[in-house]
Amino acid sequence: MNLTDELHAASAEPPPTRIDLDRLVAREEARKVRARWIAAGCAAAVAVTATILGVRVAAAPPVEHDLGVVFSPDRVPDLATLPDAAKVWPDAVRELPPRLPDRSDYSVVAALGDDRYLVASGISDPSNSPRIFDTGAGTATPLAAEGAIAGVAEGRVLTTKVAGDQVVWMLEGFRRNTDFRELWTARVDGTGLRRLATLPNGVGPRFALAGDTVLWDVERPGSAAAHKAPFTTVWRVSLAGGQPAELPGSEGWSLAYDGPWLSTQVLREGVEAYGTGELWNPLTGVKRRWTAHPGLQFVECWTAWCVGSGNRLALQNLDGTGYLELPFSGHLTSSREGRLAAGSVRSGGTSVQLVWDRRTGRAAALARYDLDASPGRVTLTRSHNSDFDPPVLSWRTADHTMVLDLNAID
C-alpha cells in the first residue's frame, strides 16, 4: 500500500470527538517552569529542549499561534478539526486541471517547477512512460516517444522517481504473452532513454534511490509460508548503467518506507507481527534498532518514529519510549525523513486525510468524506504510483486536481 493509498485507510472503530491532553499539557508546563529556574541560575544561556511524543524539539523562535491554523510544536493538534491545506501552506498547494489534455485521468508524481509536473496516466499509455504535464502550455509530453519502448501490451507505469535531471520508472506489462517488470530512465527533457534492468519474478512494484543507485528487493520464491516472513534480498543497479547485482549483506532485508533505508520488517497479511527489528542505510552504513512498546501491535517503524495500534492509533519512539495513544482510529505514515506524518483518521462518521508537520506543529486536512454516505465531492486520487514516500500528495475536487508539494512545506 503506497502513501496515497494509506490516506484512504481508516479503521472502522469510532473514536471520541475531542482530544484530552490535560495531563500531557500539565507535565509540559511543569517542565517549562523547571527550565526557567535552571536558566535563571546559570551565567551562560541554557538550551532548553522539549520531549513530546518522543520527539526532541530544539529551542526555536516563537511560533505564531493562529487558532485553528498553527499549533504549538509541544501540542497534538485536533486531527479531526483541521483547516484546509491551502490555508495552512498556501505556497505548497497547487490547483491543476482535473484531467490531462487527452481527457485521461492522471496522478501527480513530482512538482518540477515552472508549472510543470511529472505525472503518470490513469490509462495504458502507448508511450509506456511518465509524462511532463505543462499546465501553462496545456501539454502532456511523454518521456518516451510512442514506439520507443516497443513490444509491450497493457503497459503500466508503477513507481516513478526523480533523481537530479533523470526520471526513473518501473514499467510492467506483457511481452510475448509473458508478464514482466522493467526499470527505465530518461532525462526530464526526454533524451537519454535507456532500460536499466529487467527484473526477475518476485520483485514488488516499487524501488528506492540511494544516491546514484536504484535499489529493489526480491522475494525468494516459495519462502512466504503462512505465519513466516518471506526471505528477501536487495539488488542494485547504477543510474549510469551496468549489470544489476545483489547488495552485499542484504540477505533478510527489504525496502523500508523511506528510501534509501532498508528494513528487516515485513508487513503483510499472514505474516506474524514483529516486536523488534532494524533499519539500515546502505549509503552511510548506519543501523537503527527499534522495539515495539508493550501497548502497541502491528508496529511500523521509520527512521524517526513508529506507529501502531493498541486500542486506537498510537505513536512511539524507535526504542519503545514516548508512547502516546491518540483518541482516533486510523493510520499515519512517515514522510520527509520523519518530519511529516500523513494519513487518515476517523472521527465519528467522517474520515479525514491529513498531513501533520511534527516539527512545527502545523497540520492540515487534504480531504474529508462521509463514511456513511456515497462518495462526496472531494476524494483523494488513488495513485497508480507505488511509491511509499512520494514528494507530493494529490486529491480531486469536482473541478480540479489539487496537489500538495511536501518539499515546499515550510
N, C-alpha and C positions, 0 to 999 in steps of 0.2 A: 504494500500500500504506500503510495507516494505522499508527499506533504500536502498537495492539493486535495488528494483523496482523504487524508486524515482530517481535513476540515469538514468532511461530511460525517465523521464518526462521532456519534453521541450516544451515550448509554440510555437505556430505557428507564432507569430508575429516577423518579422525580426528586429534585433537590430542594432544600429550603430556599426561600426567596431573598434572604439577606445574608450578609457576611458578619459573623460575630467575632471581632478581633480585639475585644476589650482586653483580654489577658495579654495578647501579643503587644498591643499598644502600651499597656501599663508597664510591661517589662522593658520595652524600649525607652519609655520616658525615664524610668529609674536609671537605666544605663547612661542616658544623656546627663542626668544630674550628677552622677558619679564622675563622668568625664569632665564636667565643668569644674568640679572641685579639684580634680587632679591637675587640670590645666592652670588653675589659679595658683597652685602651689609650686609651679615649676618656673625656672628662669627662662628656659627655652620653650618654644612652641611645641605643643604635643599634637601629633597627628591622631585624630580620632577616627576610628573605623567602626562600622556597624555590621552586625551579622544578623541578617533577616532572611528567612527561607533558606538558610545555609549558604548565602552568597555574601562574600565580603565586599563591602562598598566603600571605596576610599573617600575621604573627606572631599567635598566638591562645592562649587558655588551654589548658593541657594536656588531651589527650584521654584519657578513661578507657579503658584497654585491657582489654577483657574478651575473652579468646581466643575466636575464632570468631564474635564478635558485632560488635565495633568494631575497625576497622583504622586505623592512623595515617594521616593525610592524605598523608604522604610515601611511602606504600607502596601497591602494587597488590594488592588483595585476591585471594585464590584464588577466582576467579569460579565454579569448578566445585564448591566445597565450602562453600557459603554456608548460614547459618542461615535459618530461615523469616522472612518479613517481619513476622509478628505478634510475633516475639521481638525484632527489631531496632527496629521502630517500632510498638509496641503501641497508641499513641494515634492512629495513622493508618490502622489496619486495622479494617474492619467486616465482620461476618458477616450476610448477608442471606438471605432465603428463596430457594430455587432457582428459583422461578417467581413470576409475578405472580398476584394473586388469581383471575384468569380462567384460570390454568394455562398461560399463554403464556410463551415464553422472552423474555428481555429483555437489553439491555446498559445499563450504567450510564454516563451522560454526565457527571454532576457531583453532588457532595455539597452539599446546600443547608442542612444543619444541622437540628437537632431531629428526627433520624431520618427526614428527607425526602431523596429522591434524584430527580434528573431522569433519566428512563430512556427508551429507545426500544424499542418492542415488536419481537419477532422475527417477527411476522406482519404481514400487511397490515392496519393499524389503521384501522377505519372513521372515526376522527376525523381521520386524516391529520396527526397532531400528536404530539409527545412527551407523556409523562405525568409527573405528580408521584406518586412512589411513597412513601407514608407507611407505613413499616414498623410503626410503633407502632399506627396505626389500622387497618392492614391494607387500605388503599385505594390504588388507582392511578387518578388522575383525569386525563383528557386535558386539555391546554391549550385545545383547541378542542372545543366541543360537537359531537356527531355531526350531520352535515348542514351545519355552519357553513362547511366547505370542501367545496363541492358539485361534482358533475360529474366526479369523479375515479375512475378504475378502476385497481386494483392500485397504490394509493398506497403509497409507502415513504419513511420519514424517513431522510435522509442526515446530513450534518454538522449538529450541534446545538451551540450555544454560549450561554453566559450572559453578559449584559452588564448589570451592575447588577441592576435588578429586571425586566429584559427577557430573554426567551429568543428566539433566532433559530435557525431551522432551514431546511434545504433539503429540499424535497419533490419527488419525482419520481413519475411515473405516466403515465396516458393520459387525454387529454380528446378526445372525438370521434375515437377511434382514432388519435390522434397523440400521440407521447410528448412529455413536457415536463419541465422543471425550474423550480421557482419558489422564491423566498425569502419566508418568512413570519415574523412576530413576534407575540408576545403577552407580557403580563406574567406573572410567576410565579404570580400568583393567578388567571390565566385571563382577565383582562379585556384590552381593547385589541387584540383580534385584527386583524391587518392583513396584506395581501400587500404586500411591499416591492418585488418586482421579478419579472417574467417573464424568464427567462434565455434567451439565444439558443443555437442549436446550437454545439457546441464548448466548452461550459463543463464543467469537471470536477466531480466530486461533492463538492466542498468549497469553503469560503470562509474568510476571516480577518477578524478585527475589528481596527480601528485607531481606538481611541478610540470615538467615536460613529458610526463609518463602517464599512460592510461592504464588503470587497474580494473580488473573484474574478477569475480570469484566463480569457481567451477565446482559443482557438486559431484562427488563420486557416485556413479550410477549404482542404485540398489542400497545405498547406505542410509536412506531415510526410513528406517524401520519405525514402527509405532513406538512412541514414547522414548525415542532415541534420536538425538540430533544427527542430521546428515553430516558426513565428513566433507569438508571443503578445503580447497587451496586457492591461492590468489595468483593470478597471472598478470603480466605486464607487457606493454609494447611502447616504444618511444614514438612521440608525435612526429619525429623525423623519419620514421620508418624502421625497418629491420624485422627480425624474426621475434614473434612472441615467445616469452619464456616464463617459467614459474618463478615467483618471487621467493628467494631463499628464506627458509624459516617460517613460511606461511601456512604450513600444514595445520588444519584445525581453525584457521582464521577466515573471516568473510568480511565483506564491505560493511562498515558502520554507516549510520545515517549521514554523518557529516564527514565527507572525504577531506583529506586522504586517509583518515583514521580507519583502522580495521578493528574487528571485534571477535571475541570468542563466543559471543552470544548469538543464538539462533532463535528467532521469534516466528513461529508459525504454528498452525493448528496441528495438534497431535504430538508436539514436542514439549517435554516437561519444562516448566519454568525454572530458570536458573536463580540461585541465591547469591552467586558471586561470579565474577568474570574479569576480563581485562580488555583494555583498549590500547592500540599500538599505532603510532605514527611512523610509517616506514621511511619517511623523509628525514626525520630527526632521530629516530630510534627510541623516542620517549614512549614509555608504557605507563598506563594508569589503571590501577585496580579498583573495582567497585564491589560494594557489598550491599545487599538489599536490607533495608530496615525491617525488623520483625513484623511491623504492621502493614507492609506492602506486599502485594502479589503482582506477578506479571510485570516485573520491573524492566524498563527500557532505559539505558544509560547512554549519555552523550559525553562530550569532553568536559562539561562543567557541572551537570546535574542530571538527576534521574526522575522519571515519572512512573507511577504505577497506580494500582487500585487497591484500596483497603475496602472500607465501606463506601468510599467515594474517591474522587480524584485526589491524588496526593503527590507531593514532591519531596525530594531528599537530596543531600549531598552524595558524592560518589562513595564516601566512606560510611554511609548509612545514617549520618547525623543530620540535623536540620530538618527533621521530619515535620511536614505540615500538611494536614488534610484540609482540602478546600471543601466548602459546602456546595459542591456541584458534582454531577456526574459528567463524564465526557473524556476528552483526551487532549494532551498537548505534546508537541514535538519541538525539538531544539532547532534553532536556525542561527546563522551568523556566529558560529563558534560559541553558542550558548547564551549569547546576549538576548536573543529574541525567543519567545515561546509562542507558537502558533498552533491553532487547533480549533476544537469545537467543544462548547459546554452547553449543558441543557439546564434551563431554568423554567420550571413548570412545563407548559406545553410548547415552549419556544426553544429552538436551537440557535445558538449564536456562534458564528465563525469569527475568530478574532486573532489579533496579534498583540502581544504584550512585551514591551521593552523592559526587561528586568533591571537594566542599568539605570534608566531614568525614572521608571515607574509609569511611563505613558502607556496607555492601552487603547485600542480602538476596535470597533466592530466592522467587519467587512460585509457581512450579510446576515440576515435573520430569516427564519422561516418557521411557520406554524406546523408543528409535528402532527397536529390533529386535523389539519385541513389539506386540501390539494396544494401542490407547489405554487408558491406565490410569484410576485413579480421579480423578486431578487433571488437568484440562486448562484452558487459557485459553479464555475465551469469544471467539469471533470476532465482533467488534462490527459492527453494521450502520452505525455511525457512521464517517464517512470522515475524521475529524479526525486530523491527523498528530501533534498535540501535545495530547492530551486531559489534563484536570486529574485524572483518575482512571484506574486500571487495574483490571480485574476478571478473576477466574478462578473456575472452578467445581469444587467437590468433589462427592462423591456426594450430600451433603445440603444444601449451601449455595452461594450465590454470594458470593465474597469480594471485597472492594473495598479498594484501597489509594488513599487520598486523597493525591496527590502534593503538594498545597499544605499538608498537615498534617505533612509530614516535617520534623523539627526538626534 
